[in-house]
Amino acid sequence: MKNSVGPSDPREPELPSPATTGAGNRTSGRSGTVVQTGSLHGGVTVSAPSAPVTAMRILPADIAFFTGRRAELERLVQALPGRAGTGGVVGISAIDGVGTTALAVHAAHQLAPLFPDRQLFVRLHGHTPGQRPVEPAEVLATLLLAVGVDARQIPREMEARAELWRDRMADKQALVVLDDAAGSEQVRPLLPGTAETLVLITSRRRLSALPGVFPVILDVLSSAEAAQLFIRLAGRPDLSPGDAAVTELVELYGRLPLAISLMAGQLRHRPARTAADLVADLGAAGDRCASARTEHAFALCYRTLPTEQRRLFRRLGLHPGADIDAHAGAARHRLDGLYGHHLIEEPVRGRYRLHDLIGRHARARSGEDPPADRDAALDRLLDYYLYTAQAADRHLARRTPTGVPEASTTPPAWVPDLPTREAAAAWMRTERLNLHAAAEHAAGHDRPGHTIAIPAAMDGFLRAHGHWDQARSLHHTALEAARDTGDRRAEAETLNSMGELLLASATHAKAQARHEQALRIARDIALPVEQARALEGIGRCRLQHGQDGKGAARLREALAIYRRIASPRALRVEEVLQNSDLRPP
């Protein structure tokens, strides 16, 4: 047991003239050296104060060095029926590293003026190593929040969510990018089904099972496009598309944009080297298939890094989430060093991620470190997420959970400043999927303290913002950890949280059962706060079943305990009794 706690290609096809001009996309991040190699950050970024807010125009930053793909862009435009604001479903598929995400994002920016009402981007994590594909119900909750639905009005069942999503998108000239789909089944419930909405879907699988999908199949770059991309990224005036060494190099690396960007970075940062030198290096490594050559490109870039950046690259391979900020990763200047070598992307300012292929290489490299070093690095990462999540929760929660450990009194080396409730909610929103991944990773690596405490710190935010499916999944993971380790305090707290979640989703019988389990444990170990929570939950469930007398009796028991321990929850129980015409004692 580890613990107890830029300019587009001038030859692009002409797009249809927009009927109206949108206000433009709110994007951030650096696209100057990002090439069309794939995956961007996950989730729709939505402001979430107490009142619902509609997210109108949210796309990742466009690709400044986007090169080629003229035929594919023309084919994508063919999917439009011919007038502004009319949509359809386009499935963009290819093998990994070819650039489906980059094409979708670039096309979305080009087409955005035709769809002025909304432009949304969601990453589905269909093929992200170490990440579970996002469930359609969870995506629908995120999309509904993005279009202004109050979290309390989001239905529990996926079919009802899909129906509400279609209703909210009716008659909207909107563009939706669904990135990295696992397959047709994941995205089918997410389709708005309206003639005015264009949906761009990227996947490594053909999406032929989707009704009416317009397929765009990506191959590797052409020889000319590959050479042009290499020259633009290398930034070397001595190179030209006709250079024999450039042509040979891009062919040796299979004309894959990802490998080409890494090799171009070698020339940009090492002016003494030439394209012929890179060809010779690959020749010395032996005759290999294209995938092995791509691995060679990763290895070559890795070897040229300073010692400190190589260590950071290996540490990033241990990160269980989809992206990372400078606080969780390291000082920003260290991450910028990896960014300059094309080993990480910054799709949104201050958020970094590894391409899936590079991420696999980083995970393999992390095995070079001694197990004790890897364990220490993982502990620091989990401590960071737990410490900051608990700091954010203190702004957001109505109560302080008592059955889980608080974070260490010594803060991590780098932590974000969360001075207000709004800042805390924004951090939780951004890190929600990373926190989930961290809790699951902790569960699989014998860290029960983090497995229990991270979900507890997220509970208030997840419930308030409609992510009930995610909260339910995390509580189940925490409950297993609590029972496996015999942590009865944490078990009682988690059972009560599960009961409150079930009650909020109108699953009264199951909610009452969870609270009754919590009550037995809380009485056994004399835990008054959890006794009161359990009694309150049981009382509320009985009121919902029309058992006013039994419900009031339980609520009065809870109220007496809350008053004795001076809990602010006493006021809420008094209001329930008064609103139900049941006088409090």
N, C-alpha and C positions, 0 to 999 in steps of 0.2 A: 504494500500500500504506500503510495507516494505522498499523500497528504490527508489531512482531515478537513480540511476546509474545501494650307497654302494655295497656291493657285492650282486650279484644275487643269486637266489636259485640254489644250485649246482645240483639240479635235473631237471633243465630246459631242454626241448627237444633240440637235436642237430639241429642247423640251417644249411641250405645248405652252401657249401663252396663258398665264393665269387670269382668271376672271377677276380675282381680287388679290391684293398683296397682303401677306401676313405681316405681323409685327416683328417677325424675326425670331430665331431660336435663341433661347438662353443656354449657352454652352460655355464650358470652361475647360481648362486643361491645356496642355501643350501638344499641338499636332505637328509641329515643325519637323520632327524626326520620327513620327509614327507612320508606319507603312501599312499596306493592306494585309495584315497578318492575323486579324481575327478579333479575339474576344474582348469586350469592354465590360465596364462595371455592371453590377446587377441592381435591379429594382428601380422603380420610378421614384424620383426625388419629389416628395410632396411636403409642403408646409402643413403642420397639423396642430394649430391652436385649438381652443375649445370648440370653435365653430368650424364647420367643414370648409375647405378651401379647394378650388378647382385648379389643377395643374394644366396649363394650356400648351406650352411649347417647351418640351424637354427632350433634347437629343444630345448624345455625346458630341464632343468636338469633331469637326470634319477633318479629313486626312489631307494635310497640306501638300504632301508629296504623292498624292494619288496619281498613279500612272497607268495608262492603257485602259483596257476593258471596254473599248468602244462598242464592240459587237454586243457584249452583255448588257451594257446600258441601253443600247438601241432595242434589244429584245425586251428589257424591262419596261421601257416606255410603251412598247406594243401592247402591254397588258392593260393600259388605260384605254377606255372606250373612245377617247378622242376629244373630250372636253374637260375643262377644269373642274375639279372637285368630284370627279367620278372615279370610283375605286375598283377594287377587286382583291384577289389573294395571289401573291407571288411567292413561290417557294424557291429559295436560292440554296443550292446544295453543292457540296464538294468535299474532298478529303481535307483533313486538318492541315493548316498552314497555307492554304491557297488564297484565303482572303474573303470569305463570305461576309463576315461582319463589316469589314471595311467597305465592301461594295454596297451593302445595305445602308450603312450610315451615310456614305457619300451620296448615294441616290436619294436618300431621305432629305438631305440638305438641298439637293437640286430641285426636288419636287415639293418641298415644303410650302412655297407660295401658293400652290394649287389647293392646299388643304389648310386653310387659315384657322379653323376652329380649334383643332388639337393636334399635337404631334407628340407621341409618347414612345418610350423605349423601355423594354423589359428584358432582362437577361434571364433565361430559363434554366441555365446550368445543366443542359441535357448531357454534356460530355465533359464537364469540368472534373478533372481527377480529384478524388477526395470529397466531392460535393454531391449530395443527392439532387436529382432533378426536382425542380420546384413543382409541387402539386398544383394542378389546375385551379383547385378551390382557393389556394393561397394566392395565386396570381390574380384571380378574379377579385379577391378582397383588396389587393394592392391597386388594381385598376379602378375599382369602384371608389376607393379613397381618393385616387388621383382626379376623378371627375366630379368630386364634391359630395359624395354620399357620406352621411354621418356614420361613424363606426357602429353606432347602436342600431342603425337601420340595415346593416348588411346581413342578409339571411344566413342561416346555418348551413343549409344544403347547397351543394354545388349547382344543381339545376336551377334553383331559385336565384342564385348569384348570377348565373349566365343569363337568365331571363332579364334580370334588372340591368345588367351590363348592356344587353342589346337594346333595352328601352332607353337608357341614357345616351346611347350612341345614335339613336334614330335621327335621321335628317342632319347629322353632323358631317361636315366636310373635314374628315380627320385622317391622319396617317399614324399607323401603329407599327412599330418594329418589334417583332418577337424574335429574340436572338438566341441561337444555340438550342433549338428544339430537339428533344430526345426522339420525337417521331410524331406521326399524325395524331395519335391519341392524346398527347399532351396539349396540343394547340387547338383541337377541334372545339372544345367548349369556349375558347377565348375569341373566336371569330365573331365580330359584331353582326355580320349578316346583312349589312346595309349597302346599298349601291353607292353611297357617297364616301365610304371609308376604304382607304387602301391599306392593306396589311402586307408587310414585307416579313417573311419568315426565313431565317437561316437555319441550316441543319447539315449534319454530315450524312443524313439519310434522305433519299428521295421521298417526297411527300405526296405521292400519287394517290394515296387513300383519301386525301382531302377533296371535297367536292368543289369543282370549278377552279382548282389551283392552276396557276400559270407557271410552268417550270422554267427556271434559269439554272443551267448546269455549268458550273465553273470548272475549267481545266487550269493547268499551270499557265503562267504567262507565255506569250509568244517569245521567240528569240529576241525580236526587236524591242518588245516591251520590257523584257527582263534586263537587257543591256541598258535601256534608258533609265529604268529604276535604279540600277546599280550606280550609274554615273551621277544621277541627281543626289543620291544619298551620300556618295563618297565625297562630293564637293571638291573634286580635283580637276583643275582646268586642263591638266595634261591628258585626260581621258576623252575618248570619242567612241560612239557606237560601233565604228568600224574596226576598233582595235581587236586584233586576234586574241589577245590574252583575256579581254573582257568577254568576248563571245565564248571562248572555251570555259571560262570560269562559271558563267551563269548556266551553261549546259551541264557542267559537272555537278552543279548543285540542283539539277533537275528543274531549273527555272521556278523554284518555289520562292515566293516573296519573302518569307521569313528567313530562309538561309541567305538570300541575297542581301537582305538588310544587315545581317550580322557581318557578312564579309565586307560590305561597304563601310561599316563602322571601323573595321580594321584599317582601312586606308585613310579614313578621315582622321583617326586619332594617332596614326603612325606614319607620318609623311615620308619616312625613309623607305617604306615598303611600296611595292608595285603590284599590279594585278598579276603579273608573271610570277612574282614571289608566292602569291596565294595559290596559283595553279601548281607550282612546284611543291608546295607544302602538301597539297592533297595527293599529288603523285607519289610522294614519299610515304604517304600513309597506306598506299596500296589501292588496287582497283576495287571499288565498293559500289553497292547499289545506292540509289538516290537517298533512301532513308538513312543509310549509314553515313553518307556524306553530310547529311544535315546534322547528324550527331557530331561529326567531325567539326563542323562549323561551330557548334555549341562549345565543344572542347577547346577549340583554338581561341575563341573569345575569352573563355574562362581562364586559360593559361596566361593571357596577356594582362589580366587584372592585377592590381596591387594586392598584397596579402590581405589587407583589411577588407577590401571589396569582395575578394573570394570568400572570406568567412561570412560576410553578409549574404552573399548569394546562397551559400549553403544553409544559412539560417532561414532565408525566405522559403527554402524547400520544406521546412518543417511547419510552415504556417498552414492551418487547415482551411482557411477561408478563401474567398475568391479575390479579394484585394486587400490592401493594407495602407495605413496612413503612416506618416513619419514618426508619430509617437509610438506605434506598435512595432515599427520596423527598425528605425535607427534615426540618427540625425539626418536632416533632409539632404545635406551635402553628400552623404554616403550613398543615398538612394539616387541622387542626381548622377553620380559616377556610373552606376549601372544603367541608368537611363541613357547616358551619352553613348554607351556601347550597344544600345538597342536590346539589352537583356530584360528590361522592364518597360512597361508603358505607363503613361499618365493620362488616361482618358478624361479625367476630371481633376481640376487643380487640387493637389495635395493627396490624391488617391493613386496608388501604384498597383500594378498587377503584372504577373508573369503570363505570357502566352502559354496555352496548355502544354505545347511541346517543350518549351523551355522550362516550365514548371516540373515536368517529369525529369528533365535533366538535373534540375536543382535538387529534387528529392533524392535522386541517385547519388549526387555529390554529397548530400548531407550525411550519407553513410560513412564517409571518410573520417568523420569526427569521432572521438571516443564516446561511448554511450553516456558517460557521466556529463560530458559537455552538452550532448544533445538533450539530456534530461533537464539540465540547468536552464538551457535556452527555452525549452518548452514551458518550464515553470515560470520563467520571467514573462513569457507571452501570456500565459493564462492568468498570472497575477495582475498584469496590466489590464486585461479585459475585465476581470472581477473587480479590481479596485475602481476603475472608471465607471463601470456599470452601477456599482453601489453608490458612487458619488452622484451619478445622474439620477438614480432612483430616489435619493433623499430629496431631490427637487420635485419628483413626480408622484411619489406614493403617498397615500393618506395615512399609512402606518409604517412602522419599521418591523420587518419580519423578525421573529424571535427564535425560530427553529434552525436558523442557518448562521454560519460564521460571518462576522464582518470582515472586511478586507484588513490587511496588515496596516498598522499605524504608520509604517514607512512607505511613502508613495514610490511608485516606479520612477526610473530615471527621467522619463519623458511622459507627461500627462497633458491632455488638453485642458484648457481653462473652461469650466462650465459654471459661470457665475449666476446664471438665471435659469428659470424653468424652460424658457424657449431654447436656450443653448443645450440644456440637457436632453430635451426632446429631439432636437436636431441630431445630436450625437447618437442617440439610440436609434433613430431612423436610419442613419447612415450605416451603423455597425450591426444592425439587427441580424443579418444573415451571418456575419462573422461571429457574433456572439453565439448563435445557434451552433455553428460549426465548432466553435471552441468548446462548448458544453459537451457535444457529442464526442469530440476528440478526447476530452478529459475522461469521459466514460470509458472509452476504449483503451486508455493508457493509465488506468489505475490511479486516477485523481478524483476520488469521490467528493472531496470538499468542493472543488470547482464544479463538478457535475451537479451538485445540489445548489450551490450558492448562485451561480450565474443565472439559471432559470428563475430563481426567487427574485433576483434583482431586476429581471426583465418583465416580471409578471404584470406589474401595474401598467407599464407602457403598452405591452401587447394587448391587454384587455381593453385599455382605453382607446386604442387605435384599430381595433377590429381584427387583429391577428390571432384569433381564437384557436385556429387549427395549429398554429405554431406553438402557442402557449400550452395546448393540450399535449402535444408531442414532447415538449421539453419537460413538462411535469411528470409524464410517464417515465422518462429517462431518470429524472431526479428521484422519483419514488423507488425505482429499482436500486439505485445507488444507496439510498437511505436504508432500505431493508437489507441489502447485502452486507452493509457494514454495521448493522444494529443501531443506527443513529435514530432513536425514537423521537427525539425533538424534531429533527428534520422531517421524519415521516409524518408526524402530526401536522406540521406546518404545510407540507406539500399536499396532504390529503385535504386540508381546509381550502387551500388555493384551488385545487381541482374541483372541490364542491362549489365554490363561489363561481368558477368559470362555467360549470354545468348549469347552475341556477340562472346565470345571466343568459344562457342559450336555451332556457326553458326546458331543460332536461331534469325535471324536478326529482323523479324517483332516484336516479343515479346520483344526483347532487346530495340528496338526503343520506344515501348509503355511505358516501365518502365522508360526510360530516360526522356520521355516527361512528365510523371507524376512528376518525380523529379524536372524537370525544372520549372513547375508551382509553386511547393511549394517553391523552392529556390528563385524564384523571389518575391513571396509573403512576405517572411521573410528576404529578402536581405542577402542571404548567397552566396557570390561570388564563393567560392571554388566549391560548389555543382552545381551552375549555370554552371561553366566552365566544370565540369565533365559531366553534362547532355548534354551540347552542343557538347562536343567532342564525346560522345557516339552516339548522333543523327547523327553527321557528318559522323562518321565511318559507321554507318548502311546505310546511303544514298549512300555512295561510293560503298558499297557492292551490292546495288540494281542498280548500274549504273547511279545514279543521281549525276554526278560529280559536276555540278554547285551548286545545293542545299547543297551537302555534304561539298564542299569547303567553302561555306558561313558560315555554322555552325561551321566548324573548325576554321575559322578566328575569329569568335566571341569568341570562347573558348580561342584562342591564345591571344587575346587582354586582356581578364580577367586574364589569367595566368601571362602575363607580368606585369600587373598592381599590382598583389599581390606577384610578384617575386616567382612564383611557378616553381620548376624544370620540371614540366610537360610541360612547354612551349616548351622545346627542342624536346620532343617526338611528339608534334603536328606539329612542323616545319618539322620534318623528314617525317611524314605522307604526308604532303602537297608536299614536294619536291619529294618523291618517287612516288607520284601519278601525277607528272608533273603539279602540281597546286601550283603556286608560292605563298609563304607566303607574307603578307603585309610587 
